[in-house]
Amino acid sequence: MAKAPKSGAPGLRPSLPGPTAELERAAAAGMGLGRAATVFGVDEVGRGPLAGPVVAGAAWIDVDRMPDSVACLIADSKALTAERRAAALEAARPYAVIALGRAEVAEIDTTNILAAALTAMARAVDALVATLGRRPDHVLVDGNRLPAWPWPAQAVVKGDCLSLSIALAAIAAKQARDAEMAALARHHPGYGWERNAGYGTAEHRAGLAALGATPHHRRSFAPVRAVLEARGLG
């Protein structure tokens, strides 16, 4: 478990207990590679919303260089405000490399949300390989399913609460997706995307009923499909 910093950044309260680098180190030790191992963490955000893409993050952290004062800022992305996510990403920058992948609404509707989420995660890892310039020896994936890829990998249930690299990947993905939905809200007012990120809140459902679906709505999701059918567009 990461230790609390002696002096944190102003205005930040590190969340403890939280994710650690134990899984990253265990994976490296299991391969007999020690510090030479390259271990990625991967997570996705946006499975549940009625609108918008699913976005995945992949992160590599130099866990031997990252100080406790930075590691303590990395927590479950859902428990952090946008300001704290931004602060964690900025603090981690000297010790980590992060890349994003995504699957668009059309892909979600053509396949299904699980397949699209796995595709987004695979794309995030491909992007991190290109950015970092080396392939992973092992990938830690949040959840209980693995994408189809050539990398040795481990599914970790509640991984964003256990693994530093998974948690950092989730923070990056959520920060990017929330910002994108807020930008889309300016072009499609009335759904509250700047507050609900496309999730099916009462405000979003009321806007959907009153205004109909946008091109960013997932037509394969039941609440959206019901509105389309009621308007004779199903």
Secondary structure as GFF3:
##gff-version 3
##sequence-region A 1 234
A	DSSP	alpha_helix	22	30	.	.	.	ID=ss1
A	DSSP	three_ten_helix	34	36	.	.	.	ID=ss2
A	DSSP	beta_strand	39	45	.	.	.	ID=ss3
A	DSSP	beta_strand	54	61	.	.	.	ID=ss4
A	DSSP	alpha_helix	68	71	.	.	.	ID=ss5
A	DSSP	three_ten_helix	77	79	.	.	.	ID=ss6
A	DSSP	alpha_helix	82	92	.	.	.	ID=ss7
A	DSSP	three_ten_helix	93	95	.	.	.	ID=ss8
A	DSSP	beta_strand	96	103	.	.	.	ID=ss9
A	DSSP	alpha_helix	105	110	.	.	.	ID=ss10
A	DSSP	alpha_helix	113	132	.	.	.	ID=ss11
A	DSSP	beta_strand	138	142	.	.	.	ID=ss12
A	DSSP	beta_strand	153	156	.	.	.	ID=ss13
A	DSSP	three_ten_helix	159	161	.	.	.	ID=ss14
A	DSSP	alpha_helix	164	187	.	.	.	ID=ss15
A	DSSP	alpha_helix	193	196	.	.	.	ID=ss16
A	DSSP	alpha_helix	202	211	.	.	.	ID=ss17
A	DSSP	alpha_helix	222	230	.	.	.	ID=ss18
###
